[in-house]
Amino acid sequence: MIVAQYAGLSSAAFGAIGTTILFFSSYALQPLEGGIFGSDDLTEYNNRIRAKNLNRLRRQKIGFAFLCVSFIVQAIACFL
């Protein structure tokens, strides 16, 4: 029974961490400016936005992975 309790606690911890990460890296990506044509400054600005969007997507994937681990651990705890 103690193993199931530890699994439940670790599942809750993974779930809380994953939810927090997803909350702070929301699903809305920042849009690019200027359409197709633009100056060098605009291109540099869009490159910075692309880098920020990639970091945001990476954090979203990490948060979702924590949530998936939480569900897997909880499923294992149900069968212990």
Secondary structure, 3 states (H helix, E strand, C coil): CHHHHHHHHHHHHHHHHHHHHHHHCCCCCCCCCCCCCCCHHHHHHHHHHHHHHHHHHHHHHHHHHHHHHHHHHHHHHHHC
